[in-house]
Amino acid sequence: MPTSKRRKRLPQLTRKNSDKFFLYIQSVQSPDHEIDFVTTQFKKLRKRPLRRVREDFCGTAISACEFVKRHPENHAVALDLHKPTLAWGHRNNVAKLDPAAQQRIKLLARNVLSPGKEGTRVDAVLAMNFSYWIFMTREAMLAYFRTVYQTLGPDGILFMDTHGGYEATKVMEERRKVYAGGGRWFKYVWEQSSFDPISGRCECRIHFEFEKGPAWKDAFKYAWRVWSLPELREILAEAGFKRSTVYLEGDNGKGGGDGVFRPKTVGDPDASFIAYLVAEK
């Protein structure tokens, strides 16, 4: 009888041989689930398939790449100000798409407050990984939401994720083990290093720890304001959006989420939660 081939075990990840963007994607992002949610909800709400998206604060544009590869009529524009991160996305994400899909995505080093012609009249805008929390004041957040409203198509939708619960303002560290394939693993460490209750400013860091050798301290650092769902929904309404809906994750019965997000009008007082906030033009 033929014997099955054993999968090759790759060298264990270390600080020296790892790439922080690869580690980030593996531990933080789920572009397949994210695009599943976005495309499914858009079709439910608009009774047509989603075909044109803009990914704001795109980083490596992994979500935009996931979107364009799903259908030959899908197009995406991805915006970010950090050119080295965009360049990494070109080399490692866009380059893995087939040639036709590569023609349907544009990565632009551009401010999300000025998306330009390429980023206008899209069906949906994605602002994920709490990236829009960089806007520290109500005026700044309102300016961003108004820009999104004005640059969406006539029946466009803004998709955002957010988090909350009383642990969102707590100085804390959280660790979890992440498997990266080929027998490799590392630990993802989320640190909320400071919080100012007067301004709402929170400073957060991401570290990576390995089986051997030194940790990668401060691989990513963030300074943002912790925004509540009522605040965000009020600002969305002021910006012109006619409706905003909160989608909360279900409980898996073991104290964690089940990965299924459903529209809710009332939530539970959880210590920590993740939600999607969907705003319709």
Buried (B, 14 or more C-beta within 10 A) or exposed (E): EEEEEEEEEEEBBBBEEBEBBBBBBBBBBBBEEBBBBBBEBBEEBBEEEBBBBBBBBBBBBBBBBBBBBBBEEBBBBBBBEEEEBBEBBBEBBBEEBEEEBBEBBBBBEBEBBEBEEBBEEBBBBBBBBBBBBBBBEBEBBBBBBBBBBEBBBEEBBBBBBBBBBEBBBEEEEEEEEBEBEEEBBBBBBBBBBEBEEEEBBBBBBBBBBBEEBEBBEEBBEBEBBBBEBEBBBBBBBEBBBEEBBBBBBEEEEEEEBEEEBEEBEEEEEBEBBBBBBBBBB
